[in-house]
Amino acid sequence: MKTKNLTINTDPPKNVTHYVRDKSNIFTITEDKLRLKLDIFKKSIEHKSSLFGYFGIVITIGIALLTTNFKSEFWKAIFFVVLVLMIFLFIKDFIFFLKNKKSIDEIIEDIKEEQK
């Protein structure tokens, strides 16, 4: 069985485009990795903004349940199901937001760590 020596080139590829300003740090990252990091950041912001909507609906339906005398149990059940659904969605988005809460500086630090 023959084995061949494998040489690894550690120089950056020649076809990589670097955008450089004076006194800037240069990061080399593939476009798909950058898109993934920015997509997670975008989703975190979207979940943060939807928290306020879910919270407002929970408060509104909760007050309606507490202050209204329903003549039909059907409507009371509908309000209760919607309240439980909104509480679930609020908690789901809150947990996602807490797990993925990163600032732009933290994203840059993640990219720096990958470079090492």
C-alpha positions as CSV (number, residue, x, y, z in Angstrom):
1,M,0.0,0.0,0.0
2,K,1.5,3.3,-1.1
3,T,1.0,6.5,0.9
4,K,1.5,10.0,-0.5
5,N,2.7,13.1,1.4
6,L,0.0,15.7,1.8
7,T,0.9,19.3,1.9
8,I,-1.4,21.9,3.2
9,N,-1.3,25.4,2.0
10,T,-2.0,27.9,4.9
11,D,-1.9,31.0,2.7
12,P,-5.3,32.5,2.0
13,P,-6.7,31.8,-1.4
14,K,-6.0,34.3,-4.2
15,N,-9.6,34.6,-5.3
16,V,-10.9,36.0,-2.0
17,T,-12.0,39.6,-2.1
18,H,-11.0,41.7,1.0
19,Y,-12.7,45.0,1.7
20,V,-10.2,47.1,3.6
21,R,-10.3,50.5,5.2
22,D,-7.5,52.3,6.9
23,K,-6.7,50.8,10.4
24,S,-9.4,48.1,10.2
25,N,-9.5,44.6,11.3
26,I,-9.8,42.1,8.5
27,F,-12.0,39.0,8.9
28,T,-12.2,36.2,6.4
29,I,-15.5,34.4,6.6
30,T,-17.5,32.6,4.0
31,E,-20.8,34.2,2.8
32,D,-22.9,31.3,4.0
33,K,-21.5,31.5,7.6
34,L,-22.1,35.2,7.7
35,R,-25.6,34.8,6.3
36,L,-26.3,32.2,9.0
37,K,-25.1,34.4,11.8
38,L,-27.0,37.4,10.5
39,D,-30.2,35.3,10.0
40,I,-30.1,34.2,13.7
41,F,-29.6,37.8,14.7
42,K,-32.5,38.9,12.6
43,K,-34.8,36.2,14.0
44,S,-33.8,37.3,17.5
45,I,-34.9,40.9,16.8
46,E,-38.1,39.7,15.2
47,H,-39.0,37.5,18.3
48,K,-38.2,40.4,20.6
49,S,-40.6,42.7,18.7
50,S,-43.4,40.0,18.7
51,L,-43.1,39.7,22.5
52,F,-44.8,43.0,22.9
53,G,-47.7,42.0,20.7
54,Y,-48.3,38.7,22.5
55,F,-48.0,40.4,25.9
56,G,-50.6,43.0,24.9
57,I,-53.0,40.3,23.7
58,V,-52.5,38.3,26.9
59,I,-53.3,41.3,29.0
60,T,-56.3,42.3,26.9
61,I,-57.9,38.8,26.9
62,G,-57.0,38.3,30.6
63,I,-58.8,41.5,31.6
64,A,-61.7,40.5,29.4
65,L,-62.0,37.1,31.1
66,L,-61.8,38.7,34.5
67,T,-64.3,41.5,34.0
68,T,-66.9,40.0,31.6
69,N,-69.9,37.9,32.6
70,F,-70.2,35.5,29.7
71,K,-73.8,34.4,29.0
72,S,-72.5,31.4,27.1
73,E,-69.8,29.0,28.2
74,F,-68.8,28.7,24.5
75,W,-67.4,32.2,24.4
76,K,-65.7,31.9,27.7
77,A,-64.0,28.7,26.4
78,I,-62.9,30.5,23.2
79,F,-61.4,33.3,25.2
80,F,-59.6,30.9,27.5
81,V,-58.2,28.8,24.6
82,V,-56.9,32.0,22.9
83,L,-55.4,33.2,26.2
84,V,-53.6,29.9,26.6
85,L,-52.3,30.0,23.0
86,M,-51.0,33.5,23.4
87,I,-49.3,32.7,26.7
88,F,-47.6,29.7,24.9
89,L,-46.5,31.8,22.0
90,F,-45.2,34.5,24.4
91,I,-43.2,32.0,26.4
92,K,-41.8,30.4,23.2
93,D,-40.6,33.7,21.7
94,F,-39.2,34.8,25.1
95,I,-37.1,31.6,25.4
96,F,-35.9,32.0,21.8
97,F,-35.0,35.6,22.5
98,L,-33.1,34.7,25.6
99,K,-31.1,31.9,24.0
100,N,-30.2,33.9,20.9
101,K,-29.8,37.4,22.4
102,K,-26.6,38.7,20.9
103,S,-25.4,42.2,20.2
104,I,-23.5,43.1,17.0
105,D,-20.3,43.2,19.1
106,E,-20.9,39.6,20.3
107,I,-21.4,38.5,16.7
108,I,-18.1,40.1,15.7
109,E,-16.4,38.4,18.6
110,D,-17.8,35.1,17.4
111,I,-16.3,35.7,14.0
112,K,-12.9,36.6,15.6
113,E,-13.0,33.4,17.7
114,E,-13.6,31.3,14.5
115,Q,-10.5,33.0,13.0
116,K,-8.2,31.7,15.7
